[in-house]
Amino acid sequence: MPRTVLIAGASRGLGLEFVQQYAADGWQVFAGLRAPSEARFPAGTTALPLDVCRTDSIAALQDALPERLDCVVVCAGAIGNKDSDFATPSADDFDTVMQTNVRGPIALIETLAPRMAPGGTIAVLSSRMGSIADAESPFALLYRCSKAATNMLVKCASQAFAESGPRVIALHPGWVRTDMGGPQAPLMPPESVAGMRTVIDDADRFPS
């Protein structure tokens, strides 16, 4: 039986690269994205409708996924305004970024944890920009705040499921040349995803 993986936020960038690499390695890949009819995935990939900002969309995954998943990778993300000023974000930006980067991953973990195979891993893409110790500027203030919250939710989830659930880890993809990372980023998606997959494979060595 092939191993199974769900990629949440698979339409482009790092999510799409995860789909391509896992499919190439023979995994049974389920790709969640808002517009599955527009997807262009490798043969054998199952495209599923998924909007991480909607709990009903997340709940609906239950009917489309296999009984057991070996891995879940949460790639969906929003950055909001990238100004360098310390300024109050708009209500719309705040809601979009926090729903996508914080509430969505919480709901996905809560919903999918019971479905994970023994030794399974849920990996959530975070960012070094969420590190308080490494913060060097107010650039992308809202995104930084959301990723700090992402790091905390992953830590809490890893403790909640430490005894009898999946491993839950956060991943820093690096500065990657995607729509979000921009054209100046030094890393290309294949290199970033290959590195993150190595971390996922070694997830059992990380403390809860």
Backbone hydrogen bonds in HBPLUS format (Angstrom, degrees):
<---DONOR---> <-ACCEPTOR-->    atom                        ^
c    i                          cat <-CA-CA->   ^        H-A-AA   ^      H-
h    n   atom  resd res      DA  || num        DHA   H-A  angle D-A-AA Bond
n    s   type  num  typ     dist DA aas  dist angle  dist       angle   num
A0028-GLN N   A0003-ARG O   2.74 MM  25  5.99 168.0  1.75 165.0 168.5     1
A0070-ASP N   A0004-THR O   3.02 MM  66  5.24 142.5  2.17 123.3 134.8     2
A0071-CYS N   A0004-THR O   3.14 MM  67  6.50 134.8  2.35 146.2 157.3     3
A0005-VAL N   A0028-GLN O   3.06 MM  23  6.40 154.0  2.13 162.6 162.7     4
A0030-PHE N   A0005-VAL O   2.84 MM  25  6.12 159.9  1.88 164.4 168.9     5
A0006-LEU N   A0071-CYS O   3.00 MM  65  6.48 150.8  2.09 144.6 152.0     6
A0073-VAL N   A0006-LEU O   2.89 MM  67  6.31 162.4  1.92 165.6 170.9     7
A0007-ILE N   A0030-PHE O   2.84 MM  23  6.29 158.8  1.88 164.3 171.5     8
A0032-GLY N   A0007-ILE O   2.79 MM  25  5.96 170.2  1.80 159.4 162.7     9
A0008-ALA N   A0073-VAL O   2.88 MM  65  6.19 164.2  1.91 157.8 163.3    10
A0075-CYS N   A0008-ALA O   2.70 MM  67  5.61 149.5  1.79 154.2 164.1    11
A0076-ALA N   A0008-ALA O   3.00 MM  68  6.01 130.2  2.26 133.3 135.9    12
A0009-GLY N   A0032-GLY O   2.91 MM  23  5.74 155.0  1.97 140.7 149.0    13
A0010-ALA N   A0032-GLY O   3.09 MM  22  5.83 157.6  2.14 146.9 153.0    14
A0016-LEU N   A0012-ARG O   3.20 MM   4  4.71 165.5  2.22 108.5 111.3    15
A0017-GLU N   A0013-GLY O   3.08 MM   4  6.36 155.2  2.15 147.3 154.9    16
A0018-PHE N   A0014-LEU O   2.87 MM   4  6.14 153.5  1.94 150.8 157.4    17
A0019-VAL N   A0015-GLY O   3.09 MM   4  6.42 158.9  2.14 147.7 152.9    18
A0020-GLN N   A0016-LEU O   3.00 MM   4  6.30 162.4  2.03 151.3 155.4    19
A0021-GLN N   A0017-GLU O   2.94 MM   4  6.14 163.5  1.97 153.9 157.8    20
A0022-TYR N   A0018-PHE O   2.94 MM   4  6.03 172.7  1.94 157.6 160.1    21
A0023-ALA N   A0019-VAL O   2.96 MM   4  5.97 161.9  1.99 149.8 155.6    22
A0024-ALA N   A0020-GLN O   3.01 MM   4  6.07 154.4  2.08 140.3 147.4    23
A0025-ASP N   A0021-GLN O   3.15 MM   4  6.36 134.9  2.36 139.9 151.0    24
A0025-ASP N   A0022-TYR O   3.14 MM   3  5.14 132.2  2.38  95.3 108.1    25
A0027-TRP N   A0022-TYR O   3.10 MM   5  5.47 161.8  2.13 154.7 148.9    26
A0026-GLY N   A0023-ALA O   3.04 MM   3  5.22 162.8  2.07 110.5 113.1    27
A0046-THR N   A0029-VAL O   2.95 MM  17  6.30 172.8  1.96 160.3 161.0    28
A0031-ALA N   A0046-THR O   2.78 MM  15  6.04 164.1  1.81 152.4 157.7    29
A0048-LEU N   A0031-ALA O   2.76 MM  17  5.88 167.3  1.77 153.4 154.1    30
A0033-LEU N   A0048-LEU O   3.02 MM  15  6.40 158.4  2.07 168.9 175.1    31
A0050-LEU N   A0033-LEU O   2.83 MM  17  4.78 148.7  1.93 114.4 119.2    32
A0038-GLU N   A0035-ALA O   3.06 MM   3  5.75 158.4  2.11 120.5 126.6    33
A0039-ALA N   A0036-PRO O   3.14 MM   3  5.16 164.5  2.17 107.0 111.6    34
A0045-THR N   A0042-PRO O   3.17 MM   3  5.91 158.1  2.22 143.1 144.4    35
A0054-ARG N   A0051-ASP O   2.97 MM   3  5.66 167.5  1.99 124.8 127.9    36
A0057-SER N   A0054-ARG O   3.16 MM   3  5.32 126.2  2.47  99.5 112.4    37
A0058-ILE N   A0054-ARG O   3.17 MM   4  6.56 155.0  2.24 148.2 155.1    38
A0059-ALA N   A0055-THR O   2.90 MM   4  6.07 160.6  1.94 146.8 152.1    39
A0060-ALA N   A0056-ASP O   3.05 MM   4  6.14 144.7  2.17 136.5 145.2    40
A0061-LEU N   A0058-ILE O   3.12 MM   3  5.52 152.5  2.20 108.2 116.3    41
A0062-GLN N   A0059-ALA O   3.15 MM   3  5.92 156.4  2.21 119.5 124.3    42
A0063-ASP N   A0060-ALA O   3.32 MM   3  6.01 148.3  2.43 115.6 120.6    43
A0064-ALA N   A0061-LEU O   2.86 MM   3  5.24 151.9  1.94 114.4 123.7    44
A0065-LEU N   A0061-LEU O   3.14 MM   4  6.16 131.0  2.39 163.5 176.9    45
A0069-LEU N   A0115-ARG O   3.06 MM  46  6.18 147.2  2.17 137.8 144.5    46
A0117-ALA N   A0069-LEU O   2.75 MM  48  5.55 167.1  1.76 150.4 149.8    47
A0121-THR N   A0070-ASP O   3.16 MM  51  6.59 152.9  2.24 142.0 145.6    48
A0072-VAL N   A0121-THR O   2.94 MM  49  6.44 149.0  2.04 153.9 159.7    49
A0123-ALA N   A0072-VAL O   2.77 MM  51  6.13 168.2  1.79 166.6 167.1    50
A0074-VAL N   A0123-ALA O   2.77 MM  49  6.18 165.1  1.79 163.2 168.3    51
A0125-LEU N   A0074-VAL O   3.00 MM  51  6.04 175.6  2.00 157.9 158.6    52
A0140-ALA N   A0083-ASP O   3.12 MM  57  5.78 152.3  2.20 144.1 151.6    53
A0094-PHE N   A0090-SER O   2.91 MM   4  6.12 167.0  1.93 155.0 159.0    54
A0095-ASP N   A0091-ALA O   2.96 MM   4  6.10 168.2  1.97 148.8 151.9    55
A0096-THR N   A0092-ASP O   2.97 MM   4  6.14 167.8  1.99 152.8 156.4    56
A0097-VAL N   A0093-ASP O   2.93 MM   4  6.01 175.5  1.93 158.7 160.2    57
A0098-MET N   A0094-PHE O   2.96 MM   4  5.94 167.3  1.97 153.3 157.4    58
A0099-GLN N   A0095-ASP O   2.90 MM   4  5.73 153.9  1.96 141.4 149.5    59
A0100-THR N   A0096-THR O   3.00 MM   4  5.99 159.9  2.04 143.0 149.1    60
A0101-ASN N   A0097-VAL O   2.86 MM   4  5.81 168.2  1.87 151.3 155.4    61
A0102-VAL N   A0098-MET O   2.97 MM   4  5.23 141.0  2.12 129.4 136.8    62
A0103-ARG N   A0098-MET O   3.08 MM   5  6.53 158.2  2.13 153.9 159.4    63
A0104-GLY N   A0099-GLN O   2.79 MM   5  5.74 147.9  1.89 153.3 161.4    64
A0106-ILE N   A0102-VAL O   3.17 MM   4  6.39 161.2  2.20 152.6 158.2    65
A0107-ALA N   A0103-ARG O   2.98 MM   4  6.23 166.5  1.99 156.9 159.9    66
A0108-LEU N   A0104-GLY O   2.90 MM   4  6.15 158.6  1.95 155.2 161.9    67
A0109-ILE N   A0105-PRO O   2.91 MM   4  6.03 168.1  1.92 152.2 155.1    68
A0110-GLU N   A0106-ILE O   2.95 MM   4  6.14 170.9  1.96 155.6 158.5    69
A0111-THR N   A0107-ALA O   2.95 MM   4  6.01 158.7  2.00 145.6 151.6    70
A0112-LEU N   A0108-LEU O   2.88 MM   4  5.89 162.2  1.91 153.5 158.1    71
A0113-ALA N   A0109-ILE O   2.92 MM   4  5.56 149.5  2.02 149.7 153.4    72
A0115-ARG N   A0112-LEU O   2.88 MM   3  5.25 145.3  2.00 114.1 125.2    73
A0116-MET N   A0113-ALA O   3.19 MM   3  5.41 163.9  2.22 111.4 116.4    74
A0120-GLY N   A0117-ALA O   2.80 MM   3  5.13 142.4  1.94 146.7 142.3    75
A0167-ARG N   A0120-GLY O   2.97 MM  47  6.33 162.6  2.00 160.2 156.0    76
A0122-ILE N   A0167-ARG O   2.76 MM  45  6.16 163.7  1.79 166.0 171.7    77
A0169-ILE N   A0122-ILE O   2.96 MM  47  6.43 157.1  2.01 156.7 164.1    78
A0124-VAL N   A0169-ILE O   2.90 MM  45  6.32 161.2  1.93 156.8 162.5    79
A0171-LEU N   A0124-VAL O   2.94 MM  47  6.10 152.1  2.02 148.9 149.9    80
A0126-SER N   A0171-LEU O   2.73 MM  45  5.46 163.6  1.76 148.9 154.6    81
A0130-GLY N   A0127-SER O   2.99 MM   3  5.60 165.8  2.01 115.1 119.4    82
A0131-SER N   A0128-ARG O   2.94 MM   3  5.33 164.7  1.97 116.4 119.4    83
A0135-ALA N   A0132-ILE O   3.37 MM   3  5.31 162.3  2.41 101.4 106.6    84
A0144-ARG N   A0140-ALA O   2.93 MM   4  6.20 163.9  1.95 161.8 167.0    85
A0145-CYS N   A0141-LEU O   2.97 MM   4  6.26 163.2  2.00 154.8 159.0    86
A0146-SER N   A0142-LEU O   2.91 MM   4  6.15 158.1  1.95 150.2 156.5    87
A0147-LYS N   A0143-TYR O   2.95 MM   4  6.18 154.0  2.02 152.0 158.6    88
A0148-ALA N   A0144-ARG O   2.96 MM   4  6.23 145.7  2.08 148.4 158.0    89
A0149-ALA N   A0145-CYS O   3.09 MM   4  6.37 153.7  2.16 144.3 151.2    90
A0150-THR N   A0146-SER O   2.84 MM   4  6.17 143.0  1.98 137.6 149.1    91
A0151-ASN N   A0147-LYS O   2.95 MM   4  6.16 158.6  2.00 143.6 147.6    92
A0152-MET N   A0148-ALA O   3.18 MM   4  6.49 153.2  2.25 142.0 148.8    93
A0153-LEU N   A0149-ALA O   2.90 MM   4  6.16 162.1  1.93 154.6 159.2    94
A0154-VAL N   A0150-THR O   2.98 MM   4  6.18 157.2  2.03 153.1 158.9    95
A0155-LYS N   A0151-ASN O   3.06 MM   4  6.27 157.8  2.11 143.8 149.9    96
A0156-CYS N   A0152-MET O   2.90 MM   4  6.16 164.7  1.93 155.4 159.2    97
A0157-ALA N   A0153-LEU O   2.87 MM   4  6.02 155.3  1.93 143.5 150.8    98
A0158-SER N   A0154-VAL O   2.84 MM   4  6.03 157.9  1.89 150.8 156.6    99
A0159-GLN N   A0155-LYS O   3.13 MM   4  6.39 146.5  2.25 143.6 152.0   100
A0160-ALA N   A0156-CYS O   2.88 MM   4  6.11 153.0  1.96 145.8 154.1   101
A0161-PHE N   A0157-ALA O   3.03 MM   4  6.20 149.5  2.12 151.8 157.4   102
A0162-ALA N   A0159-GLN O   3.36 MM   3  4.99 168.7  2.37  99.9 102.7   103
A0165-GLY N   A0161-PHE O   3.01 MM   4  4.47 123.3  2.35 148.3 137.0   104
A0187-LEU N   A0175-TRP O   3.26 MM  12  6.10 155.8  2.32 161.4 160.1   105
A0178-THR N   A0176-VAL O   2.89 MM   2  5.79 121.4  2.24 113.6  97.0   106
A0177-ARG N   A0187-LEU O   2.75 MM  10  5.92 159.6  1.79 164.4 165.9   107
A0182-GLY N   A0178-THR O   2.81 MM   4  5.65 154.5  1.87 148.9 153.1   108
A0185-ALA N   A0182-GLY O   3.48 MM   3  6.00 166.7  2.50 112.9 116.7   109
A0191-GLU N   A0188-MET O   3.13 MM   3  5.67 121.3  2.50 115.6 128.4   110
A0192-SER N   A0188-MET O   3.17 MM   4  6.41 166.7  2.18 158.2 162.4   111
A0193-VAL N   A0189-PRO O   2.91 MM   4  5.97 176.1  1.91 164.6 165.2   112
A0194-ALA N   A0190-PRO O   3.02 MM   4  6.04 157.1  2.07 141.5 148.2   113
A0195-GLY N   A0191-GLU O   3.13 MM   4  6.31 157.9  2.18 146.0 151.4   114
A0196-MET N   A0192-SER O   3.00 MM   4  6.31 156.3  2.05 149.0 156.0   115
A0197-ARG N   A0193-VAL O   2.86 MM   4  6.04 154.2  1.92 152.0 158.6   116
A0198-THR N   A0194-ALA O   3.21 MM   4  6.47 145.5  2.34 140.1 148.3   117
A0199-VAL N   A0195-GLY O   3.26 MM   4  6.64 151.5  2.34 143.4 150.4   118
A0200-ILE N   A0196-MET O   2.92 MM   4  6.25 158.9  1.97 151.2 157.1   119
A0201-ASP N   A0197-ARG O   2.93 MM   4  6.12 159.0  1.97 147.2 152.4   120
A0202-ASP N   A0198-THR O   3.18 MM   4  6.41 134.3  2.40 136.7 148.1   121
A0202-ASP N   A0199-VAL O   3.05 MM   3  5.10 130.8  2.30  97.1 110.6   122
A0203-ALA N   A0200-ILE O   3.13 MM   3  4.99 160.9  2.17 112.7 111.5   123
A0205-ARG N   A0202-ASP O   3.07 MM   3  5.99 169.9  2.08 129.7 132.3   124
A0206-PHE N   A0203-ALA O   3.20 MM   3  5.72 170.5  2.21 117.6 120.5   125
